[in-house]
Amino acid sequence: MGQAKTLVDQLWATLESQRFEGLGEICSPEIAVTMPGGISLRGVDRLGQVLRAYFAAFPDMRHELIDFVEAGEKIALELQVSGSQTGTMQTPNGPIPPTGRQVIWASVDFVTVAGDKIASWHAYYDQLAFMAQLGLLTVPAMA
């Protein structure tokens, strides 16, 4: 296991314990982040704000590592993430009140390390399936 995997493990441990103040120990001050929904941000402070919002909506959010490939300072991870929406979810289109529903989604994350910090984090998951599990949209049945 290399440094990239070690840092990603530290990142998830920090998130799942909701110790967001520890992000600066793991992430570059100028970390570049891309997430579904058109979220593109720079900086560990901004990342902390977004992650706090996710965990406010899904306070029990957890991940399971399915597989990963690490090459030097880069790592690609396949994850299963789950959580119950017991808090208000903030979106660009306004807040979504708690649904109480549990959601489970697959995510593929691509992380780059520079020096001893995470320099970039790109997460990809199916937003439509995520929103359908929350009961916020109807997905037509396949014939």
Buried (B, 14 or more C-beta within 10 A) or exposed (E): EEBBBBBBEBBBEBBEEBEBEBBBBBBBEEBBBBBBEEEEBBBBEEBBEBBBBBBBBBEEBEBEEEEBEBEEBBBBBBBEBBBBBBBEBBEEEEEBEBBEEBBEBBBBBBBBBEEEBBBBBBBEBEEEBBBBBBEBEEEEEEE
